[in-house]
């Protein structure tokens, strides 16, 4: 049995922290640590103190915290042997990645909220943490304040997880909620989200599903014990979803949500982000506004869901500080590094073409005999079974129809789509959305 | 800095387990451990093996597992130095309590699903675990498979938790769901629950709220860092709830749920179990059938909710095995005992009389002038403000009215009730239910 090398004892029963970044999350972390000052000693058996804060602009930061805490020199932090925990909340790939690697190699424990980095290069960081026998925690990188990484890594560890479906982007959930509840179109709802501060000036990463893709990659890696990276995730955003699609979904007893879906199947891992029709009675259906939720199915636990704020200063800080407190306890017991990378398998990620899905499709077709037969024969020739075929309305010489497929192989469905697009009787394929 | 005494090394890189009890949960635990056999070594770095199972009836148990595992002699287990983890799933107070204390004192780690014991005498067990520097985990004691104790103790530790509202009893949630969705009366829904195996032969502990009271006591203790025991919890069951109350609640945009409520206030802890009207848009409102959910509000994280199966063979086993795997990792890193009792405060539990609530009340009164004035003056004289006063229907000489109060001190409300009960113009007080 391997005995772990022990870290040096702490000075004055106090653990010193460095904070990298003092933006929204960094400020939140500082506030939450301040608000827990009285609790730390009885709760953890040790006090935690922010010793240094790395910022780019010293003047600007001095308006928020005591000037003496600030530095713009990373070396001052990484070379400070009194600092045992580094909290990275700068975001972005570099220099965050280099700083964290250097911190781990210098024997410091690291907490980060950096989903971009974990979803693309988490392995490098986790390997460095393992090598250094230090903690490397990133609860805040997925779904903000919602405890999901620790529950997956610990509480649900006795399960074979077969499915994760997450509403993990608050911006798009806010937009879709407004489109649903107030019948807004996408552009109007996005403008409102921007005005209220739910969407960034450049909303691409949110509305195109890239942010959600990073989070579902991280969740899939943990749930299936096999590395899934951002580039493995098929991604479709919500820009093409219309108020009419949402209304039709509602008539069918469904809502439309942007979800990250990860499934473990006999032939590999399926992982994707896209809008999806979800039955209104499903627990995810009532997750509205900017709230997030992660639905998990395990062979023992069955269905379970974790709900809460997926972003914001204090919710994200809540997750960061939970990690920091865990590290403090592990340091006291000399067992940092005992919860680490869980990707001990290498399972292939399936091509989207090989995945099985149900589809909702809305078409504008010529309103004349033979058209429906033409459409259905294309599906039939491509092994796509139709569950429902609904004529919604007529306008001039056009009819709007909605098609719901049974479970079909995506390749077959896409082949049908290609042919349908070439048919003159079909004026427009207005929507193609997957169904849960 | 205190260095912890280390346990002796494990034999053959294997951790041996004893299971106490082979009922529903015990069988589930055995199955889940079997299903994880292949995963243990890569996941934990060590294999786990059930070495002994304590049962009362050897013959009966031999139908389920290999006879050689069975014993009816506790000494055989507690004296076996190779056994490092004891899983108690016998239930009840004794001998479970004695066995767990003896196991901890013998240097074994303990996992239990025993809410009765934790809610009444958890302190004794946690003190023994601390003394022995062993892990004592009980995730399965609240809300079955839903990870809630570890998230509260770890992930949300950076919060001051102000409120927990839990639907933590599947039997009563099933009954109320049937009453809501199928307009059943209580007796009919209970009979159905019994028939389907959701209710026990003697359903008292469930329908009177005692089971929920145990769980909310445990959650309150952890959330507020101050011991709350079963006897501190004011408890009201669902036997008096009628289909008509549920229908009226629905008309007001609410559902009725049996909830455990725990709040941390300036003047102490409020903790109670009772039926409650909850707004249909609240995440708890869509928790139906036998599902459980725990809603938590923290100052940093905001609103968060944990949803899943609150009982059953495999969901409960999921929680037990999560605890067992955690212990295995802690053993490997020689840090058992590093997550322990968090009740470092002593906050008084408030008397129910001093709590502030809103109320829904349904009354049958004489249908004549002056009656409403009579009722309202009683409330007015007792500092009870009325938010709504709705006449629902008339039948013969009687009128049915529904009163919704504003937030009122329970003592004042109860004083009003006492007087109303003596008034001849009031034929019946048909329902008194709190409103969230």
Interface residues (C-beta under 8 A of the other chain):
Chain A: X1 X2 X3 X4 X6 X9 X10 X13 X28 X32 X33 X35 X36 X39 X42 X43 X139 X145 X146 X147 X150 X151 X154 X155 X156 X157 X158 X159 X160 X225 X281 X283 X286 X287 X291 X298 X299 X300 X301 X302 X303 X304 X305 X306 X307 X308 X309 X312 X314 X315 X317 X318 X319 X320 X321 X322 X324 X325 X326 X329 X330 X332 X333 X334 X335 X337 X338 X339 X342 X344 X345
Chain B: X1 X2 X3 X4 X6 X9 X10 X13 X28 X32 X33 X35 X36 X39 X42 X43 X139 X145 X146 X147 X150 X151 X154 X155 X156 X157 X158 X159 X160 X225 X281 X283 X286 X287 X291 X298 X299 X300 X301 X302 X303 X304 X305 X306 X307 X308 X309 X312 X314 X315 X317 X318 X319 X320 X321 X322 X324 X325 X326 X329 X330 X332 X333 X334 X335 X337 X338 X339 X342 X344 X345
